[in-house]
Amino acid sequence: MFTTPQQVFDAMPAAFRPQKAGATELALQFNVSGDEGGEWTVEIGDGVCKTSPGQADDPIAIIDMSGRDFLAVFGGKLNAVAAYMSGRIKVSGDVMSIMHLLSFFEMPQE
């Protein structure tokens, strides 16, 4: 199972399911706080997911969350919508564009 945000970002391209994303094209910036946190860019388009460290040039949304919550969301232990509604996840930009983001990935679960 994932123990660092970097491991999740490294796994995202292989876990991406383009048939679920359809024609979605977007760039997101994740700002993950805490131990082993940082900034990462996730780009989805043309049936491919790419991740890279650093800030996105023109993200449709910027997502701020703790490393613990990030791992819990992508590990299937924390509902992203509930975390957003309770303020544990903050989103700047187009919130609606990322509502189905998690469904684009089949991440390994514990």
Secondary structure, DSSP 8 states (H G I E B T S, - for coil): ---SHHHHHHHHHHHB-HHHHTT--EEEEEEEESTT-EEEEEEEETTEEEEEES--SS-SEEEEEEHHHHHHHHTTSS-HHHHHHTTSSEEEE-GGGGTTGGGGB-----
